[in-house]
Each structure stands twice: as structure tokens, then as C-alpha cells.
Amino acid sequence: MLNAVRLRLTVLLLLLGVLVGTAAAAQPVPPTLFVDVNVLPMDRDRVLRGQSVLVSNGRIAAIGRNLEAPEGARIVDGRGSAYLMPGLADMHVHVRDREMLATLLAHGITTALDMGEAPNAIVGRTRAALAAGELPGPRLFAALAVDGSPRYGHLVVPSPEAAGWAVGLAKANGYDFIKVYNGLSPAAFATLVREGRAAGLPVVGHGVETVGLERQIAEGQVLVAHLEEFLYAFFRLPGDGGQDTVPDEAEIARAIAVLKRSGAVVTADLATYQAIADQWGRPERVRDHLRSPSARYLSPSDRIAWHRSGYQGRSGSLSERAAFLGRFVRALDAADIPLIAGTDAPTIPGLIAGEALHHNLAALEAAGLSPFRVLSTATRQPGRFIARVHPGSEPFGTIAEGARADLLLLADDPRADLSTLHRPLGVMAAGRWHDADALAALREDVARTYSLGGQEQAAAGR
């Protein structure tokens, strides 16, 4: 037993040494002064007009009128009409490569949470390069996905002992969360929560079939990764519980009560289920998506995966359930349940990284959330969530002195028209400024790289 413990500690220390060895020092960034901008601080629904915002060393140093520019500072002039708000967060993505990270940034996303399939190189070397400013992209959090079987391709954790090892490996390799999947045993789930809490790796993820969301939340799961998980692992469905059934509206009140007691957060990924429902039994929809202009920003491997997704071969309809989830998210918002934006891009056909978040924000507004509350799901609420579960991390999600300088400059007030988010005048990530031309160049580079990759795949297949 002692030798096994020593071996385990040795492996973990070696892995930690590899991780630390890959870290890169952040490159110095010159200060930036935004002048004459209308600030949406996102701490509450308000605008501060005609402000200056000074950014230094990747943080917001000062906010006020007529601030003086430090020597060598870059000046970004809002001319009294531009709006400055926090950068956006997509808290449920699956990062494939560096190109996808650049695509996220080009769409105004400065924070992302990878939910389980990021290669170790992304979690280690690439994330260190992002932090050092060597690569363009958002600040990236990462979860290690675990399951009780190999059915969905995740790391298999068949026992409580294996669950403890998984937490140790996740910690050594730099992950921030443990993501639970459907097939875990109750004992393995309980161990993941207990060991994860001790290691500073909170549990997030799906509903576990043998446990159920109510018990998962009570035991300490801090985030539900999809709205639709409540359909699978919480709500009592009438009749046989088939795909065309929806819960009684009274079930919503029960969910709200459970969430209120725990403080757990819900990923408001309305566009995810809507995309699934849209293509359910409709094979032509994937072809339509792949012919759209935005498909240029989809990797060759994801193009293949979309064709093989399987949703298009199903029968029946999910439209009633999609409509119910709209009512559900509106009720959660009205009850002040913390909601964070996420998309599951690019795993679901039709959801391309970056663009998908804008679809999701529009879907939340259509469901009845106010524009400010919609924007909060991608700014203030993710910042609050990370601050709560990872105390001491860099604050983000609002424009305030000391906060991380993740910013979005817009031509118009997004509270009046969310579509202005699609056309940013510039994006700042950790104090590094990318104007509209730079963002366009990022998108073109991604499209060119993916096009070349697709040609190589086609040539290899001939």
C-alpha cells in the first residue's frame, strides 16, 4: 500500500513539473487609454457616459473623466458614441485547436470554459501561451470529463478509488473543474465531489443517471452544464417520458427551490437544444449549415463529425421540449437563479464557435429575458461564478478598477440591439488590443488554415 501511495505521489509530482515547465512569462503590454466612451460596467443596468478608462498591466487601472494618458500609452477614442463593456464569456465550449481559440476572440469572447475534450497540449502549453500573449484567444478554463463507462469517449472512472486518482491527475495537469457525465456510480460521484473540493476542483457537468440532479446539487455539484439536463435527470415526466412529453409547470418551482437552497449555477444554453430540435429528423439541415458563410470557421474534423452526428436520422419532434426550456429559463431568471451563457460549440451541428454565443444570447432575449439580463449571462454572472468557486483568481465580467482588462468596444448600445455585438470595433483581452482590422485578419487566417486542412484530408482520402 505504501509503495502504491509513493508511486502515485511521484507520478503526480512529475506531471506537475511538466506543467510548470511549460508555463511562459507574460509579455509586457503597453498601457491603453479609452477616451470619451460610454461605459456599461455591468455591475447593474446603467451607463456611464463620456468616460475614460485606463488599462495598465492587463488590468483596469482607473475610470473617470479626463484621465491623463501615461507616456507611451495607446489612445482609443470612442468619440462620445462608442460603448465599452466587458468581454463576453462562453462557459461551455469544446476547444479543438488554436484556430478555434482565435475564432472565439474574433467574436468578442474573452473567457471560455472548455467542458471536457481539450487535448492536454491545449490545457498546458497552449493555455500558457494565451496567458503570455503569444497566441490570440480568450482566457481559458478547463474541465476534465469523467464517466463510468467508455460509451461517450471520456476518461473512465469505474470506482471510488479511480475517482480519487482522476482528481489528482486533473489537479496535476492544470484543470480547473471536474466534469461529470451520465454513467458514473453514486459512490464514484460522491468521491469526485469530496476529493474535488479538497483539491480546489469543483464538480460541474451533466445529470448522473444513478444519482439525479437533485442529489448531485445537494452533495455539492456547483454547475449544471445544460438546461436540458433537468429533462433527463430531475423533472418527473408524465406518461412514458418519451421525447414529445414535457414536465408539468409545477416542476419548475421544485427546481427553483433546489437551486435556491444550494446556490448552484445553471448554464443557459438555450440555443444548444434549439439546434438539436431544428435538425431532429431533418438531414438537409446539416447540409444547410455546412453551406453557410460561417462554416469557413469550422475545422475539417468537425465537418466530418457533423455529418455523423445522428440527430438527423431520428423521428418525431422536440419542438414542445424546446419551447418548454424557453419557459424554464425565463422562470429561472425571474427567480434570480444565476445563469451563465454556454453553447456546446462546435459539437452540435449548426453551432460554430464564437457565432454560437450570439445565437444563444438572441435566444435568451426571445425567451423573455431583458437585454441587460441576457448580457449578464455572458459577463457579470460568469465572473461571479469563477470568483466564488476559485477565490483569488483574476476578477472579470464587470468594468471596475482592478478587474482584468477584457473589454469589448461597440458602435451602439447592446441593450438596445444585441446585434451590435456581432460587429465589434475592437476587443481587448488581458490588456491586449485587437481592432476591427485585426479581428478580420484573425478570421481570415482561421478560414485559410481550415481550408488547407480540408484539402489535405481530402487528398489523404483519395
C-alpha positions in Angstrom: 0.0 0.0 0.0 2.8 2.4 1.0 4.6 1.8 -2.3 1.4 2.4 -4.3 1.0 5.7 -2.5 4.6 6.7 -3.2 4.2 5.8 -6.8 1.1 7.9 -7.1 2.7 10.9 -5.5 5.8 10.5 -7.8 3.6 10.4 -10.9 1.6 13.5 -9.8 4.8 15.4 -9.0 6.3 14.6 -12.3 3.2 15.7 -14.1 3.1 18.9 -12.1 6.7 19.5 -13.0 5.9 19.1 -16.7 3.0 21.5 -16.4 5.1 24.2 -14.6 7.9 23.8 -17.1 5.6 24.7 -19.9 4.5 28.0 -18.4 5.6 31.1 -20.1 6.1 34.5 -18.7 3.6 37.1 -19.8 4.9 39.6 -22.3 4.7 43.3 -21.2 1.8 45.2 -22.7 1.8 49.0 -23.1 -1.0 50.9 -21.3 -4.1 51.8 -23.2 -6.4 54.8 -22.6 -10.0 54.6 -23.8 -11.3 58.2 -24.1 -14.8 59.6 -24.4 -16.6 56.2 -24.3 -20.0 55.2 -22.8 -19.2 52.6 -20.2 -21.5 49.7 -19.5 -19.9 48.5 -16.2 -22.4 45.5 -16.0 -22.5 45.7 -12.2 -26.1 46.8 -12.6 -28.2 48.2 -15.5 -26.6 51.6 -16.1 -24.4 53.5 -18.5 -21.6 55.9 -17.5 -21.3 58.5 -20.4 -18.3 60.3 -21.6 -15.8 58.3 -19.5 -12.1 57.5 -19.9 -10.8 54.0 -18.9 -7.1 53.4 -18.3 -5.7 49.9 -18.7 -2.3 49.1 -17.4 -0.6 45.7 -16.9 -3.6 43.8 -18.1 -5.9 45.3 -15.5 -8.3 48.3 -15.4 -6.3 50.9 -13.5 -8.8 53.9 -13.4 -12.2 55.0 -14.6 -13.2 58.6 -14.8 -13.4 61.8 -16.9 -10.4 63.4 -18.5 -7.8 60.9 -17.3 -4.3 61.6 -18.4 -2.5 59.2 -20.7 0.7 57.7 -19.4 3.8 58.1 -21.6 3.7 55.6 -24.5 0.0 54.8 -24.0 -2.2 53.7 -26.9 -5.2 56.0 -27.2 -8.6 54.5 -28.4 -11.1 57.4 -29.0 -14.8 56.5 -28.6 -15.8 59.9 -29.9 -18.7 60.1 -27.5 -20.7 57.4 -29.3 -18.9 54.1 -28.8 -19.9 51.8 -25.9 -17.3 49.9 -23.8 -18.5 46.8 -22.0 -16.8 43.7 -20.5 -15.7 41.0 -23.0 -18.1 38.0 -23.4 -17.8 34.6 -21.9 -18.9 31.2 -23.4 -18.9 28.8 -20.4 -19.4 25.6 -22.4 -17.2 25.0 -25.4 -15.0 22.2 -26.7 -11.7 23.6 -27.8 -10.2 21.8 -30.8 -7.1 23.8 -31.7 -5.5 27.3 -31.7 -7.7 28.3 -34.6 -10.8 27.9 -32.6 -9.4 30.0 -29.8 -8.7 32.8 -32.3 -12.2 32.5 -33.7 -13.7 32.9 -30.2 -11.6 36.1 -29.7 -12.7 37.5 -33.1 -16.3 37.2 -31.9 -15.7 39.2 -28.7 -15.3 36.2 -26.4 -12.5 36.8 -23.9 -13.3 34.0 -21.4 -14.2 30.4 -22.2 -14.7 27.2 -20.3 -13.7 24.0 -22.1 -16.0 21.2 -21.0 -14.0 18.1 -21.4 -12.3 17.3 -24.6 -9.4 19.8 -24.8 -6.2 18.0 -25.6 -3.6 18.1 -22.8 -1.5 20.4 -25.0 -4.3 22.9 -25.0 -4.7 22.8 -21.3 -0.9 23.1 -20.7 1.2 24.7 -23.4 -1.4 26.5 -25.4 -3.1 28.0 -22.3 0.3 29.2 -21.1 0.9 30.8 -24.5 -2.5 32.5 -24.3 -1.7 33.9 -20.9 1.7 35.1 -22.1 0.1 36.9 -25.1 2.0 34.6 -27.6 -1.3 33.5 -29.1 -4.6 35.3 -29.7 -7.5 33.9 -27.8 -9.6 34.1 -24.6 -8.7 33.3 -21.1 -9.4 29.5 -20.9 -10.7 27.5 -18.0 -10.8 23.7 -18.5 -12.7 20.7 -17.0 -11.7 17.1 -17.1 -14.6 15.0 -18.2 -15.1 11.6 -16.5 -17.7 8.9 -16.9 -18.4 5.4 -15.6 -18.1 3.8 -19.0 -16.3 4.4 -22.3 -19.6 4.9 -24.1 -19.1 8.6 -24.8 -15.3 8.6 -25.0 -14.5 10.2 -21.7 -12.0 9.2 -19.1 -13.4 6.1 -17.4 -13.8 6.2 -13.6 -15.3 2.9 -12.6 -14.8 3.1 -8.9 -14.3 5.5 -6.0 -10.6 4.7 -5.9 -10.3 5.6 -9.6 -12.3 8.8 -8.9 -9.7 9.9 -6.4 -6.9 9.2 -8.9 -8.7 11.2 -11.6 -9.0 14.2 -9.3 -5.2 14.0 -8.6 -4.3 13.8 -12.2 -6.7 16.6 -13.1 -5.0 18.8 -10.5 -1.5 17.9 -11.6 -2.4 18.7 -15.3 -3.8 22.1 -14.6 -7.5 21.5 -14.9 -9.9 23.8 -13.1 -13.0 21.6 -12.8 -14.2 18.0 -12.9 -17.0 17.4 -15.3 -19.2 14.5 -14.5 -21.0 12.6 -17.2 -24.1 10.4 -17.3 -22.9 6.9 -16.3 -21.0 7.3 -13.0 -21.8 5.3 -10.0 -23.2 7.1 -6.9 -20.0 6.2 -4.9 -17.7 7.5 -7.7 -19.7 10.7 -7.9 -19.5 11.3 -4.2 -15.7 10.7 -4.2 -15.3 13.2 -7.1 -17.2 15.9 -5.2 -15.3 15.2 -1.9 -11.8 14.9 -3.4 -12.5 17.7 -5.9 -13.5 20.1 -3.1 -10.3 19.3 -1.2 -8.2 19.8 -4.4 -9.9 23.0 -5.4 -11.6 21.4 -8.4 -15.3 21.9 -8.2 -17.7 19.4 -9.9 -19.7 20.6 -12.9 -21.5 18.8 -15.6 -24.4 16.6 -16.6 -27.1 14.8 -14.7 -25.8 11.4 -13.5 -28.4 8.7 -14.2 -27.9 6.8 -11.0 -27.8 9.9 -8.8 -30.1 12.5 -10.2 -29.6 16.3 -10.3 -31.4 17.0 -7.0 -29.0 14.8 -5.1 -26.0 15.9 -7.1 -26.7 19.6 -6.3 -27.3 18.8 -2.7 -23.9 16.9 -2.5 -22.0 19.8 -4.0 -22.2 20.0 -7.8 -21.8 23.7 -8.5 -22.9 24.0 -12.1 -25.4 22.2 -14.3 -23.9 22.2 -17.8 -27.1 22.2 -19.8 -30.7 23.4 -19.3 -31.9 20.1 -20.8 -30.2 18.1 -18.1 -33.3 18.9 -16.0 -35.4 17.0 -18.5 -33.2 13.9 -18.2 -32.2 13.8 -14.5 -34.6 16.0 -12.5 -38.1 16.6 -13.8 -40.8 13.9 -13.3 -42.2 13.5 -16.8 -45.8 12.4 -17.4 -46.7 9.1 -19.1 -43.8 7.1 -20.6 -41.4 10.1 -20.5 -40.9 10.0 -24.3 -39.3 12.7 -26.4 -42.6 14.5 -27.0 -43.5 14.9 -23.3 -42.8 17.9 -21.2 -42.9 18.3 -17.4 -45.8 19.9 -15.5 -45.2 23.6 -15.0 -45.2 22.9 -11.2 -41.9 21.0 -11.6 -40.2 24.3 -12.4 -41.0 25.6 -8.9 -39.4 22.5 -7.4 -36.2 23.0 -9.5 -36.0 26.6 -8.4 -36.3 25.6 -4.7 -33.5 23.1 -5.0 -31.3 25.7 -6.8 -32.1 28.4 -4.3 -31.0 26.2 -1.4 -27.7 25.3 -3.0 -26.6 28.4 -4.9 -25.8 26.1 -7.9 -25.5 27.8 -11.3 -27.2 26.7 -14.5 -25.7 27.0 -18.0 -28.4 28.8 -20.0 -27.6 27.1 -23.3 -31.0 27.6 -24.9 -29.5 27.6 -28.5 -28.0 24.2 -27.9 -31.3 22.4 -27.6 -32.9 24.6 -30.2 -30.2 23.5 -32.7 -30.8 19.8 -31.9 -34.6 20.2 -32.2 -34.2 22.1 -35.5 -32.3 19.2 -37.2 -34.1 16.3 -35.5 -35.1 14.0 -38.3 -34.0 16.6 -41.0 -30.8 15.5 -42.8 -30.9 18.6 -45.0 -30.2 20.9 -42.1 -26.5 19.8 -41.7 -26.0 20.4 -45.4 -27.5 23.9 -45.0 -25.2 24.6 -42.1 -22.1 23.5 -43.9 -23.0 25.7 -46.9 -23.4 28.9 -44.7 -20.6 31.5 -44.9 -19.7 30.9 -41.2 -18.8 27.3 -42.0 -15.4 28.7 -43.0 -14.6 28.8 -39.3 -15.3 25.1 -38.7 -12.5 22.6 -38.6 -12.3 19.8 -41.2 -12.7 17.2 -38.4 -15.8 18.9 -37.1 -17.3 19.0 -40.6 -17.0 15.2 -40.7 -18.4 14.9 -37.2 -21.4 17.0 -38.1 -22.3 14.6 -40.9 -22.1 11.7 -38.4 -23.9 13.3 -35.6 -27.1 11.1 -35.8 -29.7 13.7 -34.9 -30.9 13.9 -38.5 -31.8 10.3 -38.5 -34.2 10.5 -35.6 -38.0 10.5 -35.9 -40.6 12.7 -34.1 -40.2 16.2 -32.8 -38.5 18.0 -30.0 -40.3 21.3 -30.6 -42.5 21.1 -27.4 -39.5 20.5 -25.2 -37.6 23.3 -26.8 -40.5 25.6 -26.1 -40.7 24.4 -22.5 -37.0 25.1 -22.0 -37.7 28.7 -23.0 -40.3 29.0 -20.3 -38.0 27.2 -17.9 -35.1 29.6 -18.4 -37.4 32.6 -18.1 -38.7 31.3 -14.8 -35.1 30.7 -13.5 -34.2 34.3 -14.4 -37.3 35.7 -12.8 -36.3 33.8 -9.6 -32.8 35.2 -9.7 -31.1 31.8 -10.2 -27.6 32.6 -11.5 -27.4 31.8 -15.2 -24.3 31.7 -17.3 -24.1 31.5 -21.1 -22.8 28.4 -22.9 -23.2 26.8 -26.3 -21.6 23.4 -26.5 -20.0 24.6 -29.8 -18.8 23.1 -32.0 -20.1 19.6 -31.1 -23.7 20.3 -32.2 -24.2 20.8 -35.9 -25.1 24.4 -36.6 -23.2 25.8 -33.6 -19.9 27.3 -34.7 -17.6 28.6 -32.1 -18.0 32.3 -31.4 -21.1 32.8 -33.6 -23.0 30.3 -31.4 -22.8 32.5 -28.4 -24.5 35.4 -30.3 -27.2 32.9 -31.3 -27.7 31.9 -27.7 -27.9 35.5 -26.4 -30.6 36.2 -29.1 -32.5 33.0 -28.0 -32.4 34.1 -24.3 -33.8 37.6 -25.3 -36.6 35.9 -27.4 -37.4 33.7 -24.3 -38.2 36.9 -22.4 -35.0 37.9 -20.6 -34.3 41.6 -20.6 -31.2 42.7 -22.7 -29.3 43.6 -19.5 -30.0 40.1 -18.0 -29.0 38.5 -21.3 -25.7 40.3 -21.3 -25.2 39.4 -17.7 -25.2 35.7 -18.5 -22.1 36.3 -20.6 -20.3 38.9 -18.4 -21.2 39.5 -14.8 -22.6 36.1 -13.9 -19.6 34.1 -15.2 -17.3 36.5 -13.3 -19.2 35.9 -10.1 -19.2 32.2 -10.6 -15.5 31.9 -11.1 -14.8 34.3 -8.2 -16.9 32.1 -5.9 -15.5 28.7 -6.9 -11.9 29.8 -7.5 -11.3 32.6 -4.9 -8.3 34.7 -5.7 -8.5 34.3 -9.4 -8.4 37.5 -11.6 -11.7 39.2 -11.5 -13.6 39.7 -14.7 -17.1 40.3 -16.1 -17.5 43.9 -15.0 -15.7 47.1 -15.7 -14.2 48.1 -12.4 -10.8 49.2 -11.1 -8.6 46.1 -10.6 -10.6 43.9 -12.9 -9.0 42.0 -15.7 -9.0 44.2 -18.8 -11.2 42.0 -21.0 -13.2 44.6 -23.0 -15.5 45.0 -26.0 -15.8 48.3 -27.9 -19.1 48.6 -29.8 -20.7 51.2 -32.1 -24.1 51.1 -30.3 -25.7 50.2 -27.0 -26.2 46.4 -27.0 -29.1 46.8 -24.6 -31.0 48.4 -27.4 -29.8 46.0 -30.1 -27.9 42.8 -29.3 -26.8 42.5 -32.9 -24.2 45.2 -32.4 -22.2 42.5 -30.6 -21.6 40.9 -34.0 -19.6 43.9 -35.2 -17.2 44.9 -32.5 -15.0 47.9 -33.2 -12.3 46.1 -31.2 -11.7 43.5 -28.5 -9.2 43.7 -25.6 -8.1 40.5 -23.9 -6.0 40.9 -20.8 -4.9 44.4 -21.9 -4.0 43.4 -25.5 -6.0 45.4 -28.0 -7.3 44.0 -31.3 -9.0 46.5 -33.5 -11.6 45.6 -36.2 -9.0 45.1 -38.9 -7.0 42.7 -36.6 -10.2 40.8 -35.8 -11.0 40.4 -39.5 -7.4 39.2 -40.2 -7.8 36.6 -37.4 -11.0 35.3 -39.1 -9.3 35.1 -42.5 -6.3 33.3 -41.0 -8.6 30.7 -39.4 -10.6 30.2 -42.6 -7.4 29.8 -44.7 -5.9 27.3 -42.3 -9.1 25.2 -42.1 -9.4 25.3 -45.9 -5.9 23.9 -46.3 -6.6 21.3 -43.7 -9.7 20.2 -45.5 -7.7 19.9 -48.8 -5.1 17.7 -47.0 -7.8 15.5 -45.6 -9.4 15.1 -49.0 -6.0 14.3 -50.6 -5.3 11.7 -47.9 -8.6 10.1 -48.5 -8.2 9.7 -52.2 
